[in-house]
Amino acid sequence: MIKTQTNVYDSSTVEASTYNFKTKDLIVTFKHGTYVYRDVSEVDYLAFSNDKSQGIALNNIIKGVYEYEKLED
């Protein structure tokens, strides 16, 4: 069983993401900082991670739907 999945992207804003399938935390690393989005559904995570543009997908699928916090640098 996969517990976490990490992806590295070729994106102008999103560098990488890590999703924890148990806690449903999605950690997104941007060029300017790292954020954790809480209780993200697996369906939304997969839609985000498989999109051709993670920046657009983040805005359309994740932001405004899930609580988040900035992690310390």
All heavy atoms as a GROMACS GRO file, in nm:
protein
  593
    1MET      N    1   0.083  -0.119   0.000
    1MET     CA    2   0.000   0.000   0.000
    1MET      C    3   0.088   0.125   0.000
    1MET      O    4   0.180   0.136   0.080
    1MET     CB    5  -0.091  -0.001   0.122
    1MET     CG    6  -0.173   0.122   0.137
    1MET     SD    7  -0.271   0.115   0.287
    1MET     CE    8  -0.390   0.237   0.248
    2ILE      N    9   0.057   0.218  -0.085
    2ILE     CA   10   0.130   0.344  -0.092
    2ILE      C   11   0.083   0.433   0.024
    2ILE      O   12  -0.036   0.456   0.040
    2ILE     CB   13   0.107   0.414  -0.226
    2ILE    CG1   14   0.160   0.329  -0.340
    2ILE    CG2   15   0.172   0.552  -0.227
    2ILE    CD1   16   0.126   0.383  -0.478
    3LYS      N   17   0.180   0.485   0.101
    3LYS     CA   18   0.146   0.573   0.213
    3LYS      C   19   0.159   0.719   0.174
    3LYS      O   20   0.079   0.802   0.216
    3LYS     CB   21   0.234   0.542   0.333
    3LYS     CG   22   0.208   0.404   0.390
    3LYS     CD   23   0.296   0.377   0.509
    3LYS     CE   24   0.268   0.238   0.564
    3LYS     NZ   25   0.348   0.209   0.681
    4THR      N   26   0.264   0.752   0.099
    4THR     CA   27   0.282   0.888   0.050
    4THR      C   28   0.328   0.883  -0.095
    4THR      O   29   0.383   0.782  -0.140
    4THR     CB   30   0.387   0.967   0.132
    4THR    OG1   31   0.514   0.904   0.117
    4THR    CG2   32   0.349   0.978   0.277
    5GLN      N   33   0.306   0.993  -0.165
    5GLN     CA   34   0.352   1.005  -0.302
    5GLN      C   35   0.408   1.145  -0.320
    5GLN      O   36   0.344   1.243  -0.283
    5GLN     CB   37   0.237   0.981  -0.400
    5GLN     CG   38   0.279   0.985  -0.544
    5GLN     CD   39   0.166   0.947  -0.638
    5GLN    OE1   40   0.049   0.970  -0.609
    5GLN    NE2   41   0.200   0.887  -0.749
    6THR      N   42   0.528   1.152  -0.377
    6THR     CA   43   0.593   1.280  -0.403
    6THR      C   44   0.611   1.296  -0.553
    6THR      O   45   0.650   1.202  -0.622
    6THR     CB   46   0.729   1.288  -0.332
    6THR    OG1   47   0.708   1.275  -0.191
    6THR    CG2   48   0.798   1.420  -0.361
    7ASN      N   49   0.580   1.416  -0.601
    7ASN     CA   50   0.594   1.448  -0.743
    7ASN      C   51   0.677   1.575  -0.758
    7ASN      O   52   0.661   1.668  -0.679
    7ASN     CB   53   0.458   1.472  -0.807
    7ASN     CG   54   0.368   1.352  -0.797
    7ASN    OD1   55   0.395   1.248  -0.854
    7ASN    ND2   56   0.260   1.366  -0.722
    8VAL      N   57   0.760   1.579  -0.860
    8VAL     CA   58   0.836   1.698  -0.896
    8VAL      C   59   0.783   1.744  -1.030
    8VAL      O   60   0.765   1.663  -1.122
    8VAL     CB   61   0.987   1.668  -0.903
    8VAL    CG1   62   1.064   1.792  -0.947
    8VAL    CG2   63   1.038   1.618  -0.768
    9TYR      N   64   0.756   1.876  -1.042
    9TYR     CA   65   0.689   1.928  -1.161
    9TYR      C   66   0.780   2.022  -1.239
    9TYR      O   67   0.866   2.088  -1.183
    9TYR     CB   68   0.562   2.004  -1.121
    9TYR     CG   69   0.467   1.922  -1.038
    9TYR    CD1   70   0.451   1.947  -0.902
    9TYR    CD2   71   0.394   1.819  -1.094
    9TYR    CE1   72   0.364   1.872  -0.825
    9TYR    CE2   73   0.307   1.743  -1.019
    9TYR     CZ   74   0.292   1.770  -0.884
    9TYR     OH   75   0.207   1.695  -0.808
   10ASP      N   76   0.753   2.030  -1.367
   10ASP     CA   77   0.816   2.128  -1.455
   10ASP      C   78   0.716   2.243  -1.467
   10ASP      O   79   0.639   2.250  -1.562
   10ASP     CB   80   0.846   2.066  -1.591
   10ASP     CG   81   0.919   2.161  -1.684
   10ASP    OD1   82   0.976   2.260  -1.635
   10ASP    OD2   83   0.919   2.136  -1.806
   11SER      N   84   0.716   2.330  -1.366
   11SER     CA   85   0.616   2.436  -1.355
   11SER      C   86   0.686   2.566  -1.319
   11SER      O   87   0.790   2.565  -1.253
   11SER     CB   88   0.516   2.400  -1.245
   11SER     OG   89   0.434   2.510  -1.211
   12SER      N   90   0.627   2.676  -1.358
   12SER     CA   91   0.686   2.806  -1.327
   12SER      C   92   0.663   2.846  -1.182
   12SER      O   93   0.733   2.932  -1.130
   12SER     CB   94   0.630   2.914  -1.421
   12SER     OG   95   0.490   2.925  -1.405
   13THR      N   96   0.567   2.783  -1.114
   13THR     CA   97   0.538   2.819  -0.975
   13THR      C   98   0.547   2.703  -0.878
   13THR      O   99   0.597   2.718  -0.767
   13THR     CB  100   0.398   2.882  -0.961
   13THR    OG1  101   0.303   2.790  -1.015
   13THR    CG2  102   0.388   3.014  -1.033
   14VAL      N  103   0.497   2.586  -0.916
   14VAL     CA  104   0.493   2.470  -0.826
   14VAL      C  105   0.614   2.382  -0.853
   14VAL      O  106   0.631   2.331  -0.963
   14VAL     CB  107   0.363   2.389  -0.846
   14VAL    CG1  108   0.361   2.268  -0.754
   14VAL    CG2  109   0.240   2.476  -0.821
   15GLU      N  110   0.698   2.364  -0.751
   15GLU     CA  111   0.816   2.280  -0.768
   15GLU      C  112   0.787   2.133  -0.742
   15GLU      O  113   0.833   2.047  -0.815
   15GLU     CB  114   0.928   2.327  -0.674
   15GLU     CG  115   0.985   2.461  -0.712
   15GLU     CD  116   1.100   2.503  -0.623
   15GLU    OE1  117   1.119   2.445  -0.514
   15GLU    OE2  118   1.173   2.596  -0.663
   16ALA      N  119   0.711   2.105  -0.635
   16ALA     CA  120   0.686   1.965  -0.597
   16ALA      C  121   0.564   1.956  -0.506
   16ALA      O  122   0.516   2.057  -0.454
   16ALA     CB  123   0.807   1.909  -0.525
   17SER      N  124   0.516   1.833  -0.489
   17SER     CA  125   0.409   1.807  -0.393
   17SER      C  126   0.429   1.670  -0.331
   17SER      O  127   0.487   1.581  -0.393
   17SER     CB  128   0.271   1.816  -0.460
   17SER     OG  129   0.251   1.705  -0.546
   18THR      N  130   0.380   1.656  -0.208
   18THR     CA  131   0.379   1.528  -0.140
   18THR      C  132   0.240   1.510  -0.081
   18THR      O  133   0.188   1.600  -0.014
   18THR     CB  134   0.485   1.521  -0.028
   18THR    OG1  135   0.614   1.539  -0.086
   18THR    CG2  136   0.480   1.387   0.045
   19TYR      N  137   0.181   1.393  -0.108
   19TYR     CA  138   0.047   1.364  -0.056
   19TYR      C  139   0.056   1.245   0.038
   19TYR      O  140   0.116   1.143   0.005
   19TYR     CB  141  -0.049   1.333  -0.170
   19TYR     CG  142  -0.191   1.309  -0.125
   19TYR    CD1  143  -0.270   1.414  -0.079
   19TYR    CD2  144  -0.247   1.183  -0.129
   19TYR    CE1  145  -0.400   1.393  -0.038
   19TYR    CE2  146  -0.377   1.160  -0.089
   19TYR     CZ  147  -0.454   1.266  -0.044
   19TYR     OH  148  -0.584   1.245  -0.003
   20ASN      N  149  -0.004   1.258   0.156
   20ASN     CA  150  -0.011   1.150   0.254
   20ASN      C  151  -0.151   1.090   0.244
   20ASN      O  152  -0.250   1.155   0.277
   20ASN     CB  153   0.016   1.204   0.394
   20ASN     CG  154   0.018   1.095   0.498
   20ASN    OD1  155  -0.069   1.010   0.504
   20ASN    ND2  156   0.121   1.098   0.581
   21PHE      N  157  -0.160   0.966   0.196
   21PHE     CA  158  -0.288   0.902   0.174
   21PHE      C  159  -0.364   0.873   0.303
   21PHE      O  160  -0.486   0.863   0.302
   21PHE     CB  161  -0.270   0.773   0.093
   21PHE     CG  162  -0.234   0.798  -0.051
   21PHE    CD1  163  -0.102   0.810  -0.090
   21PHE    CD2  164  -0.332   0.812  -0.147
   21PHE    CE1  165  -0.069   0.834  -0.222
   21PHE    CE2  166  -0.301   0.836  -0.279
   21PHE     CZ  167  -0.168   0.847  -0.317
   22LYS      N  168  -0.292   0.860   0.416
   22LYS     CA  169  -0.357   0.833   0.544
   22LYS      C  170  -0.414   0.960   0.607
   22LYS      O  171  -0.530   0.964   0.645
   22LYS     CB  172  -0.259   0.766   0.640
   22LYS     CG  173  -0.321   0.726   0.771
   22LYS     CD  174  -0.223   0.654   0.860
   22LYS     CE  175  -0.289   0.617   0.992
   22LYS     NZ  176  -0.196   0.551   1.082
   23THR      N  177  -0.332   1.064   0.617
   23THR     CA  178  -0.377   1.188   0.682
   23THR      C  179  -0.447   1.283   0.586
   23THR      O  180  -0.510   1.379   0.629
   23THR     CB  181  -0.258   1.264   0.743
   23THR    OG1  182  -0.169   1.306   0.638
   23THR    CG2  183  -0.184   1.177   0.844
   24LYS      N  184  -0.431   1.260   0.455
   24LYS     CA  185  -0.488   1.343   0.348
   24LYS      C  186  -0.427   1.483   0.344
   24LYS      O  187  -0.488   1.578   0.298
   24LYS     CB  188  -0.640   1.349   0.357
   24LYS     CG  189  -0.706   1.214   0.342
   24LYS     CD  190  -0.856   1.226   0.344
   24LYS     CE  191  -0.924   1.092   0.343
   24LYS     NZ  192  -0.929   1.028   0.216
   25ASP      N  193  -0.304   1.495   0.395
   25ASP     CA  194  -0.230   1.622   0.387
   25ASP      C  195  -0.160   1.630   0.251
   25ASP      O  196  -0.097   1.534   0.208
   25ASP     CB  197  -0.124   1.631   0.496
   25ASP     CG  198  -0.183   1.660   0.632
   25ASP    OD1  199  -0.301   1.702   0.640
   25ASP    OD2  200  -0.111   1.643   0.733
   26LEU      N  201  -0.173   1.745   0.188
   26LEU     CA  202  -0.104   1.772   0.062
   26LEU      C  203  -0.006   1.885   0.088
   26LEU      O  204  -0.045   1.997   0.122
   26LEU     CB  205  -0.203   1.814  -0.047
   26LEU     CG  206  -0.143   1.863  -0.178
   26LEU    CD1  207  -0.061   1.753  -0.246
   26LEU    CD2  208  -0.252   1.913  -0.272
   27ILE      N  209   0.123   1.855   0.075
   27ILE     CA  210   0.228   1.955   0.094
   27ILE      C  211   0.273   2.000  -0.044
   27ILE      O  212   0.313   1.918  -0.127
   27ILE     CB  213   0.345   1.898   0.174
   27ILE    CG1  214   0.297   1.855   0.313
   27ILE    CG2  215   0.459   2.000   0.184
   27ILE    CD1  216   0.398   1.776   0.392
   28VAL      N  217   0.263   2.130  -0.068
   28VAL     CA  218   0.299   2.186  -0.198
   28VAL      C  219   0.416   2.281  -0.179
   28VAL      O  220   0.409   2.374  -0.098
   28VAL     CB  221   0.181   2.261  -0.263
   28VAL    CG1  222   0.220   2.319  -0.398
   28VAL    CG2  223   0.061   2.167  -0.279
   29THR      N  224   0.524   2.256  -0.253
   29THR     CA  225   0.642   2.342  -0.248
   29THR      C  226   0.642   2.432  -0.369
   29THR      O  227   0.644   2.385  -0.483
   29THR     CB  228   0.771   2.257  -0.245
   29THR    OG1  229   0.764   2.169  -0.133
   29THR    CG2  230   0.894   2.345  -0.235
   30PHE      N  231   0.634   2.562  -0.341
   30PHE     CA  232   0.641   2.665  -0.445
   30PHE      C  233   0.782   2.721  -0.448
   30PHE      O  234   0.861   2.696  -0.358
   30PHE     CB  235   0.544   2.780  -0.413
   30PHE     CG  236   0.400   2.741  -0.410
   30PHE    CD1  237   0.342   2.698  -0.292
   30PHE    CD2  238   0.322   2.748  -0.524
   30PHE    CE1  239   0.208   2.663  -0.287
   30PHE    CE2  240   0.188   2.714  -0.521
   30PHE     CZ  241   0.131   2.671  -0.402
   31LYS      N  242   0.811   2.802  -0.544
   31LYS     CA  243   0.941   2.868  -0.550
   31LYS      C  244   0.958   2.965  -0.432
   31LYS      O  245   1.067   2.992  -0.389
   31LYS     CB  246   0.959   2.939  -0.683
   31LYS     CG  247   0.948   2.841  -0.800
   31LYS     CD  248   1.020   2.888  -0.921
   31LYS     CE  249   1.001   2.795  -1.038
   31LYS     NZ  250   1.061   2.666  -1.026
   32HIS      N  251   0.846   3.015  -0.377
   32HIS     CA  252   0.849   3.115  -0.269
   32HIS      C  253   0.816   3.060  -0.131
   32HIS      O  254   0.815   3.135  -0.034
   32HIS     CB  255   0.753   3.229  -0.303
   32HIS     CG  256   0.609   3.184  -0.306
   32HIS    ND1  257   0.553   3.128  -0.418
   32HIS    CD2  258   0.513   3.186  -0.212
   32HIS    CE1  259   0.427   3.098  -0.392
   32HIS    NE2  260   0.400   3.132  -0.267
   33GLY      N  261   0.784   2.932  -0.117
   33GLY     CA  262   0.751   2.878   0.014
   33GLY      C  263   0.680   2.744   0.003
   33GLY      O  264   0.649   2.697  -0.106
   34THR      N  265   0.652   2.685   0.120
   34THR     CA  266   0.587   2.555   0.125
   34THR      C  267   0.460   2.565   0.209
   34THR      O  268   0.461   2.625   0.318
   34THR     CB  269   0.682   2.450   0.186
   34THR    OG1  270   0.800   2.444   0.104
   34THR    CG2  271   0.618   2.312   0.189
   35TYR      N  272   0.352   2.505   0.159
   35TYR     CA  273   0.223   2.508   0.225
   35TYR      C  274   0.170   2.367   0.241
   35TYR      O  275   0.195   2.280   0.158
   35TYR     CB  276   0.122   2.588   0.142
   35TYR     CG  277   0.153   2.735   0.135
   35TYR    CD1  278   0.252   2.783   0.051
   35TYR    CD2  279   0.083   2.827   0.213
   35TYR    CE1  280   0.282   2.919   0.044
   35TYR    CE2  281   0.112   2.962   0.207
   35TYR     CZ  282   0.211   3.007   0.123
   35TYR     OH  283   0.240   3.140   0.118
   36VAL      N  284   0.093   2.346   0.348
   36VAL     CA  285   0.024   2.218   0.366
   36VAL      C  286  -0.127   2.246   0.359
   36VAL      O  287  -0.177   2.337   0.424
   36VAL     CB  288   0.063   2.147   0.497
   36VAL    CG1  289   0.034   2.231   0.619
   36VAL    CG2  290  -0.004   2.011   0.506
   37TYR      N  291  -0.193   2.170   0.275
   37TYR     CA  292  -0.339   2.175   0.260
   37TYR      C  293  -0.395   2.053   0.331
   37TYR      O  294  -0.349   1.941   0.310
   37TYR     CB  295  -0.378   2.176   0.112
   37TYR     CG  296  -0.331   2.301   0.041
   37TYR    CD1  297  -0.203   2.309  -0.011
   37TYR    CD2  298  -0.414   2.411   0.030
   37TYR    CE1  299  -0.157   2.425  -0.073
   37TYR    CE2  300  -0.370   2.528  -0.032
   37TYR     CZ  301  -0.242   2.533  -0.083
   37TYR     OH  302  -0.197   2.647  -0.144
   38ARG      N  303  -0.494   2.074   0.418
   38ARG     CA  304  -0.544   1.969   0.507
   38ARG      C  305  -0.668   1.900   0.450
   38ARG      O  306  -0.754   1.963   0.389
   38ARG     CB  307  -0.581   2.029   0.643
   38ARG     CG  308  -0.469   2.105   0.710
   38ARG     CD  309  -0.372   2.013   0.773
   38ARG     NE  310  -0.269   2.091   0.845
   38ARG     CZ  311  -0.155   2.041   0.881
   38ARG    NH1  312  -0.126   1.916   0.854
   38ARG    NH2  313  -0.066   2.115   0.944
   39ASP      N  314  -0.677   1.769   0.476
   39ASP     CA  315  -0.794   1.687   0.447
   39ASP      C  316  -0.833   1.691   0.298
   39ASP      O  317  -0.951   1.697   0.265
   39ASP     CB  318  -0.912   1.730   0.536
   39ASP     CG  319  -1.014   1.619   0.550
   39ASP    OD1  320  -0.976   1.501   0.542
   39ASP    OD2  321  -1.133   1.651   0.566
   40VAL      N  322  -0.734   1.686   0.211
   40VAL     CA  323  -0.756   1.690   0.065
   40VAL      C  324  -0.799   1.550   0.020
   40VAL      O  325  -0.731   1.451   0.049
   40VAL     CB  326  -0.628   1.734  -0.009
   40VAL    CG1  327  -0.648   1.727  -0.159
   40VAL    CG2  328  -0.587   1.874   0.035
   41SER      N  329  -0.910   1.543  -0.050
   41SER     CA  330  -0.957   1.412  -0.098
   41SER      C  331  -0.858   1.354  -0.198
   41SER      O  332  -0.788   1.427  -0.269
   41SER     CB  333  -1.095   1.425  -0.162
   41SER     OG  334  -1.085   1.485  -0.290
   42GLU      N  335  -0.852   1.222  -0.203
   42GLU     CA  336  -0.762   1.156  -0.297
   42GLU      C  337  -0.799   1.190  -0.441
   42GLU      O  338  -0.712   1.209  -0.525
   42GLU     CB  339  -0.768   1.004  -0.275
   42GLU     CG  340  -0.666   0.928  -0.356
   42GLU     CD  341  -0.662   0.781  -0.324
   42GLU    OE1  342  -0.699   0.741  -0.212
   42GLU    OE2  343  -0.621   0.704  -0.413
   43VAL      N  344  -0.928   1.203  -0.469
   43VAL     CA  345  -0.974   1.238  -0.604
   43VAL      C  346  -0.920   1.375  -0.644
   43VAL      O  347  -0.869   1.394  -0.755
   43VAL     CB  348  -1.128   1.234  -0.611
   43VAL    CG1  349  -1.179   1.295  -0.741
   43VAL    CG2  350  -1.179   1.092  -0.594
   44ASP      N  351  -0.929   1.473  -0.553
   44ASP     CA  352  -0.879   1.607  -0.583
   44ASP      C  353  -0.727   1.608  -0.594
   44ASP      O  354  -0.670   1.677  -0.679
   44ASP     CB  355  -0.925   1.708  -0.478
   44ASP     CG  356  -1.072   1.746  -0.496
   44ASP    OD1  357  -1.132   1.709  -0.600
   44ASP    OD2  358  -1.126   1.812  -0.406
   45TYR      N  359  -0.658   1.532  -0.508
   45TYR     CA  360  -0.513   1.524  -0.519
   45TYR      C  361  -0.472   1.468  -0.655
   45TYR      O  362  -0.383   1.523  -0.721
   45TYR     CB  363  -0.454   1.437  -0.408
   45TYR     CG  364  -0.316   1.388  -0.444
   45TYR    CD1  365  -0.210   1.478  -0.454
   45TYR    CD2  366  -0.292   1.256  -0.477
   45TYR    CE1  367  -0.084   1.435  -0.494
   45TYR    CE2  368  -0.167   1.212  -0.515
   45TYR     CZ  369  -0.064   1.303  -0.524
   45TYR     OH  370   0.060   1.261  -0.565
   46LEU      N  371  -0.534   1.360  -0.698
   46LEU     CA  372  -0.498   1.298  -0.826
   46LEU      C  373  -0.528   1.392  -0.943
   46LEU      O  374  -0.451   1.400  -1.039
   46LEU     CB  375  -0.570   1.164  -0.842
   46LEU     CG  376  -0.523   1.055  -0.747
   46LEU    CD1  377  -0.614   0.932  -0.757
   46LEU    CD2  378  -0.378   1.017  -0.775
   47ALA      N  379  -0.640   1.464  -0.936
   47ALA     CA  380  -0.672   1.560  -1.041
   47ALA      C  381  -0.565   1.670  -1.047
   47ALA      O  382  -0.521   1.710  -1.155
   47ALA     CB  383  -0.810   1.621  -1.017
   48PHE      N  384  -0.524   1.719  -0.930
   48PHE     CA  385  -0.418   1.820  -0.923
   48PHE      C  386  -0.286   1.767  -0.978
   48PHE      O  387  -0.223   1.828  -1.063
   48PHE     CB  388  -0.402   1.868  -0.778
   48PHE     CG  389  -0.269   1.930  -0.748
   48PHE    CD1  390  -0.241   2.059  -0.790
   48PHE    CD2  391  -0.170   1.860  -0.680
   48PHE    CE1  392  -0.117   2.118  -0.763
   48PHE    CE2  393  -0.048   1.916  -0.652
   48PHE     CZ  394  -0.021   2.046  -0.695
   49SER      N  395  -0.244   1.652  -0.929
   49SER     CA  396  -0.110   1.600  -0.964
   49SER      C  397  -0.100   1.556  -1.109
   49SER      O  398   0.007   1.560  -1.168
   49SER     CB  399  -0.070   1.485  -0.871
   49SER     OG  400  -0.152   1.373  -0.891
   50ASN      N  401  -0.211   1.515  -1.169
   50ASN     CA  402  -0.209   1.467  -1.307
   50ASN      C  403  -0.244   1.574  -1.410
   50ASN      O  404  -0.239   1.547  -1.530
   50ASN     CB  405  -0.305   1.348  -1.323
   50ASN     CG  406  -0.255   1.227  -1.249
   50ASN    OD1  407  -0.136   1.195  -1.251
   50ASN    ND2  408  -0.345   1.158  -1.181
   51ASP      N  409  -0.277   1.693  -1.365
   51ASP     CA  410  -0.313   1.801  -1.457
   51ASP      C  411  -0.191   1.846  -1.537
   51ASP      O  412  -0.078   1.830  -1.492
   51ASP     CB  413  -0.370   1.920  -1.378
   51ASP     CG  414  -0.452   2.013  -1.466
   51ASP    OD1  415  -0.390   2.097  -1.535
   51ASP    OD2  416  -0.574   2.000  -1.466
   52LYS      N  417  -0.213   1.904  -1.653
   52LYS     CA  418  -0.100   1.953  -1.733
   52LYS      C  419  -0.040   2.079  -1.674
   52LYS      O  420   0.073   2.114  -1.704
   52LYS     CB  421  -0.142   1.975  -1.878
   52LYS     CG  422  -0.248   2.080  -1.897
   52LYS     CD  423  -0.289   2.095  -2.041
   52LYS     CE  424  -0.399   2.200  -2.053
   52LYS     NZ  425  -0.442   2.216  -2.190
   53SER      N  426  -0.116   2.151  -1.588
   53SER     CA  427  -0.066   2.270  -1.520
   53SER      C  428  -0.103   2.265  -1.372
   53SER      O  429  -0.220   2.283  -1.337
   53SER     CB  430  -0.125   2.397  -1.582
   53SER     OG  431  -0.092   2.510  -1.503
   54GLN      N  432  -0.004   2.239  -1.287
   54GLN     CA  433  -0.032   2.230  -1.144
   54GLN      C  434  -0.074   2.365  -1.086
   54GLN      O  435  -0.155   2.370  -0.995
   54GLN     CB  436   0.088   2.175  -1.067
   54GLN     CG  437   0.097   2.024  -1.071
   54GLN     CD  438   0.120   1.970  -1.211
   54GLN    OE1  439   0.207   2.017  -1.281
   54GLN    NE2  440   0.041   1.872  -1.249
   55GLY      N  441  -0.021   2.474  -1.139
   55GLY     CA  442  -0.060   2.606  -1.091
   55GLY      C  443  -0.208   2.633  -1.113
   55GLY      O  444  -0.280   2.676  -1.022
   56ILE      N  445  -0.256   2.604  -1.232
   56ILE     CA  446  -0.399   2.624  -1.264
   56ILE      C  447  -0.484   2.526  -1.184
   56ILE      O  448  -0.587   2.562  -1.128
   56ILE     CB  449  -0.423   2.610  -1.415
   56ILE    CG1  450  -0.358   2.728  -1.488
   56ILE    CG2  451  -0.572   2.602  -1.446
   56ILE    CD1  452  -0.358   2.715  -1.639
   57ALA      N  453  -0.439   2.400  -1.178
   57ALA     CA  454  -0.515   2.298  -1.103
   57ALA      C  455  -0.524   2.334  -0.955
   57ALA      O  456  -0.629   2.317  -0.893
   57ALA     CB  457  -0.450   2.162  -1.122
   58LEU      N  458  -0.416   2.385  -0.899
   58LEU     CA  459  -0.418   2.425  -0.759
   58LEU      C  460  -0.523   2.533  -0.736
   58LEU      O  461  -0.601   2.526  -0.641
   58LEU     CB  462  -0.280   2.475  -0.715
   58LEU     CG  463  -0.267   2.500  -0.567
   58LEU    CD1  464  -0.251   2.369  -0.491
   58LEU    CD2  465  -0.151   2.591  -0.537
   59ASN      N  466  -0.527   2.631  -0.824
   59ASN     CA  467  -0.625   2.739  -0.812
   59ASN      C  468  -0.768   2.690  -0.831
   59ASN      O  469  -0.859   2.736  -0.763
   59ASN     CB  470  -0.595   2.851  -0.911
   59ASN     CG  471  -0.473   2.931  -0.872
   59ASN    OD1  472  -0.443   2.946  -0.754
   59ASN    ND2  473  -0.401   2.981  -0.969
   60ASN      N  474  -0.788   2.595  -0.923
   60ASN     CA  475  -0.924   2.548  -0.954
   60ASN      C  476  -0.975   2.438  -0.863
   60ASN      O  477  -1.096   2.426  -0.845
   60ASN     CB  478  -0.929   2.498  -1.100
   60ASN     CG  479  -0.914   2.610  -1.199
   60ASN    OD1  480  -0.938   2.726  -1.169
   60ASN    ND2  481  -0.872   2.577  -1.320
   61ILE      N  482  -0.885   2.358  -0.807
   61ILE     CA  483  -0.928   2.238  -0.733
   61ILE      C  484  -0.902   2.249  -0.582
   61ILE      O  485  -0.984   2.206  -0.502
   61ILE     CB  486  -0.856   2.113  -0.788
   61ILE    CG1  487  -0.891   2.093  -0.936
   61ILE    CG2  488  -0.891   1.989  -0.708
   61ILE    CD1  489  -0.803   1.991  -1.007
   62ILE      N  490  -0.789   2.307  -0.544
   62ILE     CA  491  -0.745   2.302  -0.404
   62ILE      C  492  -0.771   2.431  -0.328
   62ILE      O  493  -0.834   2.431  -0.221
   62ILE     CB  494  -0.594   2.267  -0.396
   62ILE    CG1  495  -0.562   2.138  -0.476
   62ILE    CG2  496  -0.549   2.258  -0.251
   62ILE    CD1  497  -0.627   2.012  -0.425
   63LYS      N  498  -0.723   2.543  -0.382
   63LYS     CA  499  -0.736   2.671  -0.312
   63LYS      C  500  -0.883   2.710  -0.294
   63LYS      O  501  -0.962   2.694  -0.385
   63LYS     CB  502  -0.662   2.782  -0.387
   63LYS     CG  503  -0.514   2.778  -0.368
   63LYS     CD  504  -0.449   2.901  -0.431
   63LYS     CE  505  -0.300   2.902  -0.407
   63LYS     NZ  506  -0.238   3.018  -0.469
   64GLY      N  507  -0.914   2.761  -0.178
   64GLY     CA  508  -1.050   2.804  -0.150
   64GLY      C  509  -1.141   2.691  -0.106
   64GLY      O  510  -1.254   2.714  -0.064
   65VAL      N  511  -1.093   2.568  -0.116
   65VAL     CA  512  -1.172   2.451  -0.076
   65VAL      C  513  -1.116   2.391   0.053
   65VAL      O  514  -1.192   2.352   0.141
   65VAL     CB  515  -1.173   2.345  -0.188
   65VAL    CG1  516  -1.246   2.218  -0.145
   65VAL    CG2  517  -1.234   2.402  -0.316
   66TYR      N  518  -0.984   2.385   0.063
   66TYR     CA  519  -0.918   2.319   0.175
   66TYR      C  520  -0.844   2.420   0.262
   66TYR      O  521  -0.785   2.515   0.210
   66TYR     CB  522  -0.820   2.213   0.124
   66TYR     CG  523  -0.890   2.104   0.047
   66TYR    CD1  524  -0.887   2.101  -0.092
   66TYR    CD2  525  -0.960   2.005   0.113
   66TYR    CE1  526  -0.952   2.002  -0.163
   66TYR    CE2  527  -1.026   1.904   0.043
   66TYR     CZ  528  -1.022   1.904  -0.095
   66TYR     OH  529  -1.086   1.806  -0.165
   67GLU      N  530  -0.846   2.395   0.393
   67GLU     CA  531  -0.769   2.478   0.485
   67GLU      C  532  -0.621   2.454   0.461
   67GLU      O  533  -0.580   2.345   0.423
   67GLU     CB  534  -0.804   2.442   0.630
   67GLU     CG  535  -0.944   2.480   0.670
   67GLU     CD  536  -0.970   2.453   0.817
   67GLU    OE1  537  -0.872   2.441   0.895
   67GLU    OE2  538  -1.087   2.442   0.852
   68TYR      N  539  -0.542   2.559   0.485
   68TYR     CA  540  -0.398   2.547   0.460
   68TYR      C  541  -0.322   2.632   0.559
   68TYR      O  542  -0.378   2.717   0.628
   68TYR     CB  543  -0.364   2.590   0.318
   68TYR     CG  544  -0.383   2.738   0.294
   68TYR    CD1  545  -0.277   2.827   0.311
   68TYR    CD2  546  -0.506   2.790   0.256
   68TYR    CE1  547  -0.293   2.963   0.290
   68TYR    CE2  548  -0.525   2.924   0.236
   68TYR     CZ  549  -0.418   3.010   0.253
   68TYR     OH  550  -0.436   3.145   0.234
   69GLU      N  551  -0.194   2.604   0.566
   69GLU     CA  552  -0.103   2.688   0.645
   69GLU      C  553   0.034   2.686   0.578
   69GLU      O  554   0.071   2.589   0.514
   69GLU     CB  555  -0.093   2.642   0.790
   69GLU     CG  556  -0.030   2.507   0.809
   69GLU     CD  557  -0.023   2.465   0.954
   69GLU    OE1  558   0.063   2.518   1.027
   69GLU    OE2  559  -0.105   2.382   0.993
   70LYS      N  560   0.106   2.797   0.595
   70LYS     CA  561   0.242   2.805   0.542
   70LYS      C  562   0.336   2.739   0.642
   70LYS      O  563   0.326   2.761   0.762
   70LYS     CB  564   0.283   2.950   0.520
   70LYS     CG  565   0.419   2.961   0.455
   70LYS     CD  566   0.457   3.103   0.419
   70LYS     CE  567   0.592   3.100   0.348
   70LYS     NZ  568   0.638   3.230   0.312
   71LEU      N  569   0.426   2.655   0.590
   71LEU     CA  570   0.526   2.591   0.674
   71LEU      C  571   0.648   2.682   0.684
   71LEU      O  572   0.678   2.756   0.591
   71LEU     CB  573   0.564   2.455   0.616
   71LEU     CG  574   0.450   2.354   0.604
   71LEU    CD1  575   0.502   2.226   0.540
   71LEU    CD2  576   0.388   2.325   0.740
   72GLU      N  577   0.715   2.673   0.796
   72GLU     CA  578   0.835   2.755   0.816
   72GLU      C  579   0.943   2.714   0.717
   72GLU      O  580   0.959   2.596   0.687
   72GLU     CB  581   0.888   2.739   0.958
   72GLU     CG  582   0.795   2.793   1.064
   72GLU     CD  583   0.775   2.943   1.053
   72GLU    OE1  584   0.872   3.015   1.023
   72GLU    OE2  585   0.660   2.987   1.074
   73ASP      N  586   1.017   2.812   0.669
   73ASP     CA  587   1.126   2.784   0.574
   73ASP      C  588   1.244   2.721   0.642
   73ASP      O  589   1.269   2.733   0.756
   73ASP     CB  590   1.171   2.914   0.506
   73ASP     CG  591   1.058   2.970   0.419
   73ASP    OD1  592   0.974   2.891   0.371
   73ASP    OD2  593   1.054   3.093   0.400
   0.00000   0.00000   0.00000
